[in-house]
């Protein structure tokens, strides 16, 4: 059984907007990762990994901030 195809960043943005979820920081992160995945083929592998690491660090900071609320 194969996984369902991921939506494009545009489709994801429309979905999040329709649900009213654009005020949630983790949803912006999800959108950021979708856009990064779309641009992976046109990026240098080192640049892609750097951006993934940056996104991961940002997500960890987001999670730490939520833990202190």
C-alpha positions as CSV (number, residue, x, y, z in Angstrom):
1,X,0.0,0.0,0.0
2,X,1.5,3.3,-1.0
3,X,1.3,6.6,0.8
4,X,-1.1,9.3,-0.4
5,X,0.6,11.9,-2.5
6,X,1.6,15.1,-0.7
7,X,-0.3,18.2,-1.6
8,X,1.5,21.1,-3.3
9,X,2.4,24.0,-1.2
10,X,-0.3,26.0,-2.9
11,X,-2.9,23.4,-2.2
12,X,-1.7,23.2,1.4
13,X,-1.9,26.9,1.8
14,X,-5.4,27.0,0.4
15,X,-6.5,24.2,2.7
16,X,-5.0,25.9,5.8
17,X,-6.6,29.2,4.9
18,X,-10.0,27.5,4.4
19,X,-9.7,25.9,7.9
20,X,-8.5,29.1,9.5
21,X,-5.3,27.5,10.6
22,X,-2.8,30.1,9.3
23,X,-2.6,31.6,12.8
24,X,-0.8,28.5,14.1
25,X,3.0,28.7,13.8
26,X,3.3,24.9,13.3
27,X,1.1,25.1,10.3
28,X,3.4,27.8,8.8
29,X,6.3,25.4,9.5
30,X,4.4,22.6,7.6
31,X,3.9,25.0,4.7
32,X,7.6,26.0,4.8
33,X,8.6,22.3,4.6
34,X,6.3,21.7,1.6
35,X,7.9,24.6,-0.3
36,X,11.3,23.3,0.6
37,X,10.5,19.8,-0.6
38,X,9.2,21.3,-3.9
39,X,12.5,23.2,-4.5
40,X,14.8,20.3,-3.5
41,X,15.4,19.3,-7.1
42,X,16.7,22.8,-8.1
43,X,18.9,23.2,-5.1
44,X,22.4,22.1,-4.3
45,X,22.3,19.2,-1.9
46,X,24.3,21.0,0.7
47,X,22.0,24.0,0.5
48,X,19.0,21.8,0.9
49,X,20.4,20.1,4.0
50,X,21.3,23.5,5.5
51,X,17.7,24.7,5.0
52,X,16.3,21.4,6.4
53,X,18.5,21.8,9.5
54,X,17.5,25.5,9.9
55,X,13.8,24.4,9.6
56,X,14.4,21.7,12.2
57,X,16.0,24.2,14.6
58,X,13.1,26.6,14.2
59,X,10.6,23.8,14.9
60,X,12.5,22.8,18.1
61,X,12.5,26.4,19.2
62,X,8.8,26.6,18.5
63,X,8.2,23.4,20.6
64,X,10.3,24.7,23.5
65,X,8.4,27.9,23.4
66,X,5.1,26.1,23.6
67,X,6.3,24.0,26.5
68,X,6.8,27.1,28.6
69,X,3.3,28.5,27.9
